[in-house]
Amino acid sequence: MPSFPSKLISPVLAFMLACGLYAQMYSFAVTDDTTDFHARVKQKIDEIPRLIGKWEGTDAKPPEAAGKLLRPNVIFARRYLNSETNQWASLIVIHCRDSRDMSGHYPPYC
């Protein structure tokens, strides 16, 4: 039959591990104000040119699910057409304030 102190080892050890985990997670907390950074990202995305060489861009509708699921800071969608070759390309840029919003959407999943 185990003695009284040996019965306490598991709960005490579990409590200490939980405290260590809490301390580690708290140390990752971000306290910096990122408002200026997100404003600069939005400004740079807004500055993406409509004309790139022989490619002319027209605004496109961004994916609906991206706006709902990702809660983006900026969502940008444009389709570019090269009128000489009739080739086209789509550019979609989605910037999220919180990287946790991209859970499940990180390449190669999305």
N, C-alpha and C positions, 0 to 999 in steps of 0.2 A: 504494500500500500504506500503510495507516494506521500512524502511529508508535506506539511503546509507550505514551506517556502518554495518547494519545487512546483507546486500548483500555481504559484504566482508568476513563474518565469514566462510562460506564454503570453498572458495578458499584458504584462509589463513590457515585454519585447514588442508586442503588437502596438501598444500605445507609443512607445519610443519611435518605431518606424513611421507611424502616422504623423507624429510631430515632426520628424525629419522630412517627410514628404511635403507637409504643409510649409515648412520653412523653405524648402527648395522651390516650390511653386510660387511662394510669395516673393522670392528673390527675382523671379522673372517678370514681375509686374512692371508694366511700362507706365512711367509717370510723366514722360515728356509730352509736351503739347505738339501734336503733329498737324495742327490746322494749316500752318503755312506750307508744309510739305504737300499735303493733299491739294491745296489750292494751286501750287506750282505744277503738280501732275495734271490737274484739270486744264490749266492754261496751255501746257505743252501739247496735250492731246487736241485741244481746240485749234492749235496752230498747224495741224497736219494739213498740208496743201491739197487743194483739189486737183491741181495739175502737176504731175510728176513726169517730166520728160514728155513723151508722147501719150501718156496715160492720163485720161480725164476721169475724175471721180464724181459720182453722184451719191448723195446720201441714201442709205438703205435702212430698212427697218431692222433694228437689232432683235436677236432672239428673245421672245417674251419670257421664257423660263429663266434666262440669265438675270433679268431685272428683278424677278420675284425671289429667286433662290439666293443670289449672290449679294443683294443689297449694295450695288456698286456706288462708288464715289463718282465715277464717270463711265458711261457706256457709249461706245463709238462704233458705228458701222457705216462703211462706204464701199461701193462697188466701182472699181476702176476698169475702163475700157480703152484698149488701144485701137483706135479707129483704122489704122493702117493694116493691122494683122487680124483684127476682129477677135483678139484674145481678151479675156477678162480675168479679173482677180478680185477677191473680196478681202477687205481688211476689217477685222473686228478687234477692238481693244476694250477690255473690261478691267477697270481698276477698283479693287475693293479696299475699304478702310481697314477691315479686320480680316486677316488671313484665315481665320477659322471659318469664315463664310464660304471659303473655297473647298472645304472638306467634301470629298466626293467628286470634285470637279477638276482635280489636279491631273494634268496629262500623265498617263495616256488614257485616263478614264473619260475625259470630256473632249 
